[in-house]
Amino acid sequence: MNSPIAQALRDAAAQFGTPLYVYNAETITGQYKKLKAAFGGHPTRFFYACKALSNVSVLRHMRALGAGLDCVSINEVRLGLHAGFAPDDIIFTPNGVGFDELLAAKELGVNLNIDNISLLERFGARFGGSYPVCIRLNPHIEAGGNYKISTGHIDSKFGISIHQLRHLERVVKGTGLQVRGLHMHTGSEIKDVGVFLRALEVLFDAAGRFPELDFLDLGSGFKVPYKPGDPETDVSSLGEQVAAAFKGFEQEYGRPLECWFEPGKYLVSESGWLLVQVSVVKQTTATVFAGVNSGFNHLIRPMFYDAYHHISNLSNPDGPERLYTVVGNICETDTFAWDRLLPEVREGDLLAFHNAGAYGFEMSSSFNSRQRPAEVLLEDGQARLIRRRQTFEDLLAGQE
């Protein structure tokens, strides 16, 4: 990895230390523009799924691009408002929450996306049609790169089953609820655009029961490549087919509808790197370990999802390639890569884990009482600290 970006990463590590998360604002902008161009044939709104990366500076960058915000907790909603998003540009899609969290979101004025008949009935009984809602459906379509991130199958906790539509209609009619949108999300890392089109057909079928809709929301799940040759979702083809499908359905429905999407990983994954330093090179009878000053407390995806992250040796990019098993410093098995072919790794070398912008820092912890890393944003070639490194005093905060 010899490039201006590689040098920017080396400079950031020298300035801010490691472990360090670095995000490139230009990459985020490019991904957003790619989506806007792909879906230019039909009125489409994009709400950034901030569970992927919720740093306030990143949220502000998304807002400046024109994105809305998809939130799954009341504190994500508050972060969005703090970052300057208007309430109508935020959609709140929680699951398994109490009624009090829905009430809090209503008081903040954001779009509510309810995925539970019990909560929907309580909300309708209390507010009737005075506050419009969106309803999340479960289409019973299994999709995604890993069962743990598949959310639309029959055993999923997410959404109201399409087989409960009759019950849903009774609740809406009985309470006078105003339903302005229908939503579904089948999973993440979807390569086949046909999955989205099948889900859209399910939404079209359900939409006929709700005559006052403003939008249909397809969630997201666009696949990004993690290694050379990896497939990715063909968003251009999907955009053309979605536009054609909407045009046909709107003639039948009798009014235009917006299409909504909630991309998260697609916008930020490729923008991010986790920079670590090699603490020790340890040779055993079977393996050569490169032990780094991080672990699954900073990047859990390889251990949790068996995810692949490309690794670059920024200190010795042209060294002879050898096999290494890259491991962390946590008192558990925290293997980032087994028998990975890398330019010769030496103690003190700087390694970069690619595609670490999504669900990296966001899923990090202080396990083993190790501090969470700092975060840096690259803007116009300049590195800006957007979250300081956690300190020992931070670990003590709140304790007695």
Secondary structure, DSSP 4 states (H G I P E B T S, - for coil): --SHHHHHHHHHHHHH-SSEEEEEHHHHHHHHHHHHHHTTTS-EEEEEETTS---HHHHHHHHHHT-EEEESSHHHHHHHHHTT--GGGEEE--SS--HHHHHHHHHHTPEEEE--HHHHHHHHHHHTTSS-EEEEEE-----SSSGGGB-SSTT-SSSEEGGGHHHHHHHHHHHT--EEEEE---BSSB--HHHHHHHHHHHHHHHTT-TT--EEE----B---SSTT-----HHHHHHHHHHHHHHHHHHHSS--EEEE--SHHHHGGGEEEEEEEEEEEE-SS-EEEEES--TTT--HHHHS-----EEESS-TTSPEEEEEEE-SSSS--EEEEEEEEE---TT-EEEESS-SSSSGGG---GGGPPPPEEEEEETTEEEEEEPPP-HHHHHTT--
